[in-house]
Amino acid sequence: MSVSTRRLAASLALDVRLQAQSKLYAIGLFAAVLLGLGTRWLLSVSEHPDAYVAPALAAFYVLGVGGTTYMFGAATILMEKGEGTLHALRVSPLRRREYVLSKIITLTAFATVESAVIYLIAGGLGVPPLPLLAGVLMLGVLYTLIGLGQSAAHDSMTSFLFPWAVLSSLIIQLPVLSIVDLGPSWLWHLIPTQAPILVMLSAARPLSVGQWVYVALMGAASITVAALWCRARFRRYLGLTEDR
Protein backbone atom coordinates (compact mmCIF):
# COMPACT_ATOMS: atom_id res chain seq x y z
CA MET A 1 0.00 0.00 0.00
CA SER A 2 1.44 3.37 -1.01
CA VAL A 3 1.89 6.29 1.38
CA SER A 4 -0.86 8.22 -0.41
CA THR A 5 -3.27 5.28 -0.14
CA ARG A 6 -2.54 4.93 3.59
CA ARG A 7 -3.20 8.64 4.12
CA LEU A 8 -6.47 8.39 2.21
CA ALA A 9 -7.55 5.29 4.16
CA ALA A 10 -6.85 7.06 7.45
CA SER A 11 -8.80 10.12 6.27
CA LEU A 12 -11.75 7.94 5.24
CA ALA A 13 -11.87 6.27 8.65
CA LEU A 14 -11.67 9.64 10.40
CA ASP A 15 -14.41 11.14 8.20
CA VAL A 16 -16.76 8.23 8.85
CA ARG A 17 -16.20 8.51 12.59
CA LEU A 18 -16.68 12.28 12.69
CA GLN A 19 -19.75 12.19 10.45
CA ALA A 20 -21.30 9.53 12.66
CA GLN A 21 -20.46 11.43 15.85
CA SER A 22 -21.97 14.59 14.38
CA LYS A 23 -25.28 12.74 13.85
CA LEU A 24 -25.14 13.34 10.07
CA TYR A 25 -25.88 9.69 9.41
CA ALA A 26 -28.79 9.61 11.84
CA ILE A 27 -30.27 12.76 10.31
CA GLY A 28 -29.77 11.44 6.79
CA LEU A 29 -31.40 8.08 7.52
CA PHE A 30 -34.33 9.76 9.22
CA ALA A 31 -34.79 12.00 6.18
CA ALA A 32 -34.52 8.98 3.88
CA VAL A 33 -37.27 7.14 5.76
CA LEU A 34 -39.54 10.19 5.50
CA LEU A 35 -38.79 10.55 1.79
CA GLY A 36 -39.43 6.85 1.23
CA LEU A 37 -42.78 7.07 3.00
CA GLY A 38 -43.62 10.22 1.05
CA THR A 39 -42.79 8.53 -2.24
CA ARG A 40 -44.82 5.47 -1.30
CA TRP A 41 -47.84 7.61 -0.40
CA LEU A 42 -47.54 9.64 -3.60
CA LEU A 43 -47.51 6.48 -5.69
CA SER A 44 -50.46 5.01 -3.75
CA VAL A 45 -52.73 7.88 -4.77
CA SER A 46 -51.61 7.78 -8.40
CA GLU A 47 -53.82 6.19 -11.04
CA HIS A 48 -50.85 4.42 -12.64
CA PRO A 49 -48.30 3.92 -9.87
CA ASP A 50 -46.08 1.47 -11.78
CA ALA A 51 -45.46 4.07 -14.49
CA TYR A 52 -44.37 6.72 -12.01
CA VAL A 53 -42.04 4.81 -9.70
CA ALA A 54 -38.81 5.73 -11.51
CA PRO A 55 -39.77 9.41 -12.06
CA ALA A 56 -40.85 9.75 -8.43
CA LEU A 57 -37.62 8.19 -7.17
CA ALA A 58 -35.56 10.43 -9.46
CA ALA A 59 -37.34 13.53 -8.14
CA PHE A 60 -36.91 12.56 -4.49
CA TYR A 61 -33.27 11.63 -5.06
CA VAL A 62 -32.48 15.06 -6.50
CA LEU A 63 -34.47 16.99 -3.89
CA GLY A 64 -33.73 14.81 -0.87
CA VAL A 65 -30.56 12.78 -1.29
CA GLY A 66 -28.83 15.47 -3.33
CA GLY A 67 -29.92 18.15 -0.89
CA THR A 68 -28.66 16.31 2.19
CA THR A 69 -25.34 15.51 0.48
CA TYR A 70 -24.91 19.19 -0.36
CA MET A 71 -25.69 20.25 3.21
CA PHE A 72 -23.54 17.51 4.76
CA GLY A 73 -20.57 18.53 2.61
CA ALA A 74 -20.93 22.11 3.82
CA ALA A 75 -21.52 21.03 7.43
CA THR A 76 -18.31 19.00 7.57
CA ILE A 77 -16.25 21.99 6.42
CA LEU A 78 -17.92 24.35 8.89
CA MET A 79 -17.48 21.91 11.78
CA GLU A 80 -13.83 21.30 10.98
CA LYS A 81 -13.26 25.03 10.64
CA GLY A 82 -14.67 25.56 14.11
CA GLU A 83 -12.56 22.74 15.57
CA GLY A 84 -9.35 23.97 13.95
CA THR A 85 -8.97 20.82 11.83
CA LEU A 86 -8.51 22.76 8.61
CA HIS A 87 -5.79 24.89 10.17
CA ALA A 88 -3.95 21.73 11.27
CA LEU A 89 -4.36 20.30 7.76
CA ARG A 90 -2.01 22.96 6.39
CA VAL A 91 0.91 21.37 8.19
CA SER A 92 -0.22 17.73 8.07
CA PRO A 93 1.01 15.12 5.54
CA LEU A 94 -2.54 14.81 4.14
CA ARG A 95 -2.84 16.43 0.72
CA ARG A 96 -5.75 18.68 -0.26
CA ARG A 97 -6.87 16.33 -3.02
CA GLU A 98 -6.87 13.40 -0.56
CA TYR A 99 -8.90 15.45 1.92
CA VAL A 100 -11.50 16.33 -0.72
CA LEU A 101 -11.55 12.81 -2.17
CA SER A 102 -12.24 11.39 1.28
CA LYS A 103 -15.25 13.68 1.66
CA ILE A 104 -16.53 12.75 -1.81
CA ILE A 105 -16.23 9.02 -1.15
CA THR A 106 -17.81 9.01 2.31
CA LEU A 107 -20.68 11.38 1.50
CA THR A 108 -21.46 9.79 -1.86
CA ALA A 109 -21.42 6.34 -0.27
CA PHE A 110 -23.87 7.54 2.34
CA ALA A 111 -26.03 9.09 -0.40
CA THR A 112 -26.17 5.60 -1.91
CA VAL A 113 -27.35 4.19 1.41
CA GLU A 114 -30.02 6.90 1.68
CA SER A 115 -31.22 6.19 -1.85
CA ALA A 116 -31.42 2.45 -1.12
CA VAL A 117 -33.60 3.14 1.93
CA ILE A 118 -35.95 5.28 -0.14
CA TYR A 119 -35.98 2.67 -2.92
CA LEU A 120 -36.97 -0.14 -0.56
CA ILE A 121 -39.58 1.79 1.43
CA ALA A 122 -41.15 3.30 -1.68
CA GLY A 123 -41.59 -0.14 -3.23
CA GLY A 124 -39.22 0.41 -6.12
CA LEU A 125 -38.09 -3.21 -6.47
CA GLY A 126 -39.70 -3.39 -9.91
CA VAL A 127 -37.43 -0.63 -11.21
CA PRO A 128 -33.93 -1.53 -12.48
CA PRO A 129 -31.58 -0.24 -9.77
CA LEU A 130 -28.44 0.38 -11.83
CA PRO A 131 -29.62 3.55 -13.64
CA LEU A 132 -30.83 4.93 -10.31
CA LEU A 133 -27.51 4.08 -8.68
CA ALA A 134 -25.54 5.72 -11.49
CA GLY A 135 -27.62 8.89 -11.17
CA VAL A 136 -27.18 8.98 -7.39
CA LEU A 137 -23.40 8.59 -7.72
CA MET A 138 -23.30 11.51 -10.16
CA LEU A 139 -25.42 13.61 -7.81
CA GLY A 140 -23.32 12.65 -4.80
CA VAL A 141 -20.03 13.72 -6.37
CA LEU A 142 -21.47 16.95 -7.82
CA TYR A 143 -23.33 18.03 -4.69
CA THR A 144 -20.39 17.23 -2.40
CA LEU A 145 -18.01 19.34 -4.46
CA ILE A 146 -20.46 22.24 -4.56
CA GLY A 147 -21.13 22.02 -0.83
CA LEU A 148 -17.42 21.88 0.01
CA GLY A 149 -16.50 24.74 -2.27
CA GLN A 150 -19.36 27.00 -1.29
CA SER A 151 -18.85 26.58 2.45
CA ALA A 152 -15.13 27.35 2.25
CA ALA A 153 -15.85 31.09 2.40
CA HIS A 154 -18.09 30.89 5.49
CA ASP A 155 -17.63 30.40 9.22
CA SER A 156 -21.23 29.59 10.23
CA MET A 157 -24.21 27.72 8.85
CA THR A 158 -26.29 30.91 8.85
CA SER A 159 -23.87 32.86 6.67
CA PHE A 160 -23.54 29.83 4.41
CA LEU A 161 -27.28 29.38 3.96
CA PHE A 162 -28.40 32.96 3.34
CA PRO A 163 -28.65 33.93 0.63
CA TRP A 164 -26.28 32.01 -1.63
CA ALA A 165 -26.84 28.41 -0.54
CA VAL A 166 -30.62 28.80 -0.68
CA LEU A 167 -30.41 30.43 -4.10
CA SER A 168 -27.90 28.00 -5.61
CA SER A 169 -29.69 24.91 -4.30
CA LEU A 170 -32.95 26.22 -5.73
CA ILE A 171 -31.39 26.73 -9.14
CA ILE A 172 -29.57 23.41 -9.26
CA GLN A 173 -32.75 21.52 -8.36
CA LEU A 174 -34.92 23.21 -10.98
CA PRO A 175 -34.50 20.38 -13.56
CA VAL A 176 -36.81 18.30 -11.34
CA LEU A 177 -39.56 20.15 -13.21
CA SER A 178 -38.49 18.35 -16.40
CA ILE A 179 -39.66 15.08 -14.84
CA VAL A 180 -43.26 16.31 -15.02
CA ASP A 181 -42.69 18.12 -18.34
CA LEU A 182 -42.90 21.61 -16.89
CA GLY A 183 -40.91 24.53 -18.23
CA PRO A 184 -38.59 24.85 -21.25
CA SER A 185 -36.56 21.70 -21.83
CA TRP A 186 -33.60 23.63 -23.25
CA LEU A 187 -33.27 25.60 -20.00
CA TRP A 188 -33.14 22.50 -17.80
CA HIS A 189 -30.42 21.07 -20.03
CA LEU A 190 -28.18 24.01 -19.09
CA ILE A 191 -28.24 22.96 -15.42
CA PRO A 192 -25.87 20.10 -14.44
CA THR A 193 -28.42 18.03 -12.50
CA GLN A 194 -30.35 17.36 -15.69
CA ALA A 195 -27.72 14.76 -16.64
CA PRO A 196 -28.19 12.46 -13.61
CA ILE A 197 -31.95 12.96 -13.86
CA LEU A 198 -31.91 11.57 -17.41
CA VAL A 199 -29.75 8.64 -16.28
CA MET A 200 -32.26 7.78 -13.55
CA LEU A 201 -35.22 8.16 -15.90
CA SER A 202 -33.59 5.64 -18.25
CA ALA A 203 -34.73 3.03 -15.73
CA ALA A 204 -38.26 3.58 -17.05
CA ARG A 205 -37.73 4.62 -20.66
CA PRO A 206 -34.79 4.32 -23.07
CA LEU A 207 -32.75 7.41 -23.86
CA SER A 208 -31.80 8.43 -27.38
CA VAL A 209 -28.19 8.47 -28.55
CA GLY A 210 -28.25 12.27 -28.37
CA GLN A 211 -29.41 12.15 -24.76
CA TRP A 212 -26.63 9.75 -23.78
CA VAL A 213 -24.08 12.02 -25.47
CA TYR A 214 -25.48 14.95 -23.49
CA VAL A 215 -25.33 12.93 -20.25
CA ALA A 216 -21.68 12.00 -20.84
CA LEU A 217 -20.57 15.50 -21.81
CA MET A 218 -22.57 17.40 -19.18
CA GLY A 219 -21.71 14.90 -16.46
CA ALA A 220 -17.97 15.06 -17.15
CA ALA A 221 -17.92 18.84 -17.67
CA SER A 222 -19.97 19.70 -14.58
CA ILE A 223 -17.92 17.52 -12.22
CA THR A 224 -14.65 18.79 -13.70
CA VAL A 225 -15.73 22.43 -13.35
CA ALA A 226 -17.02 21.81 -9.82
CA ALA A 227 -13.71 20.18 -8.84
CA LEU A 228 -11.66 23.07 -10.25
CA TRP A 229 -13.94 25.61 -8.57
CA CYS A 230 -13.69 23.76 -5.25
CA ARG A 231 -9.89 23.70 -5.53
CA ALA A 232 -9.79 27.45 -6.21
CA ARG A 233 -12.08 28.16 -3.23
CA PHE A 234 -9.96 26.01 -0.91
CA ARG A 235 -6.86 27.86 -2.03
CA ARG A 236 -8.43 31.29 -1.62
CA TYR A 237 -10.40 30.90 1.61
CA LEU A 238 -8.67 28.04 3.43
CA GLY A 239 -5.09 28.49 2.31
CA LEU A 240 -4.94 24.90 1.06
CA THR A 241 -2.72 24.69 -2.00
CA GLU A 242 -2.05 21.85 -4.41
CA ASP A 243 0.42 20.31 -1.99
CA ARG A 244 -1.80 20.67 1.08
N, C-alpha and C positions, 0 to 999 in steps of 0.2 A: 504494500500500500504506500503510495507516494505521500510526501509531506503535505501537499495541497489537499489530497483526499482525506487525510487524517484531520486536518484543520476543519474541512467541511463537515465531516462526520461529527466532530465535537460541537460545531455550531448548530447542526441539526438537532442533536440531543438537547442542547441548551435551549434552543427555541421551543421545542416541544414541551419541555418542562416549564418554561416561563409562560407560554401560552396557556397551558393547563392551569398553572397557579393563578393566572390572571382571570380565570373563569371564561376565557374566550370560547373554549370548547363547549362548556356548559351552555353558554348563551347561544352559540351557533346551533347546537343540537335542539335546544328548546324552540328556536326560530324555525328549524327544519320540520319539527313535528307540527307546528302550527301551520306552516306552508303546505305540508302534506295533507293535513286535514282540510285546509281551505281548498286545495286542488280537488280532493275527493268530493267535497260538497258541491263544488262548482260543476263537476262532471255528472253528479247525481241528478242535478236539476236540468241538465241538458237533454235535448230530444235525441241527439245522436252521440252519446258519450264516447263510443269507441273511436269516432272520427276526430275527436278533439283532445284525446289524451296527450299525444305528442306536442301539439301547439300549446296546450295548457302547461305542460311540464317545461317547455322552452321559455314561456313567459315567466313562470315562477322562478326558474333558474337564473334568468337575467336580473329580475327584480330582487329576488331574495338571496340566492347563493352569491351572485355577483356583488350585490350590495354589501353583504356581510364580509366578503373577502376584501373589498375595498376599505371598509371601516376597520377591519382587523389589521390590515397592513398599516394603516395610519396609526392605529392605537399602539401597535408595537413600537413604532418609532417614537411616539410621544412618551410612552412609558420609559423607554430606554434613555431618552433625553433627560427625563426627570431624575432617573437613577444614576446618571453619569456614565452609563455604559458606552454611549457613543464617543464621549471624550476619551475613555480608556481605549477604545478601538483604534484611535489614531496612533497609539504606540504599541499595539498588540501585533502578533505575527499574522493575525487574520486579515486577509485582503478584502477590499471593498466588494469585489465581484463575488467572493465567497460568502460574504455577509448577506448580500442581496439574493444570491442564489439559494441560500438556506431559507430565507423568508419565502421565496417563490415556491420552493418545494413543499415546505410545511403547510403553508396556507392553501396552496392548490390541492394538496392531498386532503386537507380537511374539507375543502369545498367539494371534493369528490364524495367524501363520507356524507356530507349534508345532502348532496343530490341523491345519493342512494337511499337515504331515509325518506326523502320526499317521494321518490320513485316507488318505494315499497308501500308506503302508507296510502299514496294516491291510487294504487292499483294499476301501476303502469307495466305490469309483467308482460302484457301483450305487445309492448312496443320494443323494437330492437334497441338494446342498451348502448351499443357501440357509438352510434351517431350522437346520442345524448352525452356520453362520456367525453367524446372528442370535443364537443361544444363547451362542456364544463371546463375541460382542461385549458382551452383557449381563453375562456372568460377568467379563469383563475389566474393565469399568468398576466393577462392584460390588466385586470383590476388590481392585482398586487403591486405591479409596477407603478400604476397611477397613484395608488394610495401611499406608497412609500415616497414617491417623488413629491407629491403634493404636500405631505405632512412635514417634509424636511424644513420648510420655511417657518413652521409654527412651534409654539411652546405649550399650547393647551388645546384641548378638544374644541373649546368654544371658538377660538380664533381660527382653527382649522375648518370648522363646519360652516361658519358664516362669513361672507356669503359664498365663497368660491367652491367649497365642497358640495354644498346643496345645489348650486347652479351646474357644476360640471357633472354631478351624478344624474341630475335631471336630463341633461343633454345626452349623455352617453346611453341612457336607458330608453330614449325616445323610439329607437327601432322596434321596440315591443309592439308599437302600433301597427307595424307591418304584418304582424301575425294575424290580426283581424282586418287586414286590408284597409286601414285608415291612413290617410295622408298620402303625400307624393312619394312613390317608390324611389325615385332618383335621389331624394333627399336622405332617406334612411340609408341608402347605399354609400353615402359620404361619411357615415358614422361607423367606427370600427366594430361595434357590437353586432352589426348586421351580419358579419361573416359567421360568427359562431351560431347566431340564430338560424341561418340557412342550413348549417351543418346539422343542427338538432332537428330541424323540420324535415330533413332528408330521411328521418326515421319513419315518416308517414307518407311522403311523396318524393319521387326521384327528382334530383336537380338536373338541369341542363348542363351541357359542357361549359357554356358561358358562365353559369352560376358557380361551377366548381373552379373555373379560372379566377373569377372574382374572389371566391373564398380564399384560395391560395395566395393571391397577390395582396389582398387586404389584410389577411391574417398575418402574413410575414411582415408587411410594411408597418402595420400598427404596433406589433410587438417590438420590432426593431426601433421605431421612433420612440416608443414609450421607454425602452431600455436606455437609449441615448439621452433622453430628457431626464430620466431618473438619475443617471450618472452625473449630468451637468448640475442638477439640483443638489446632489450630495456633495459635489465639489464646492459649490457656491455657499451653501448654508450650513453644511456640517464639517467642511474642511477635509473631507475624505477624497483623496486623489486616487489615481489609477493604482498606486502601490499600496494604498491603505483603504 
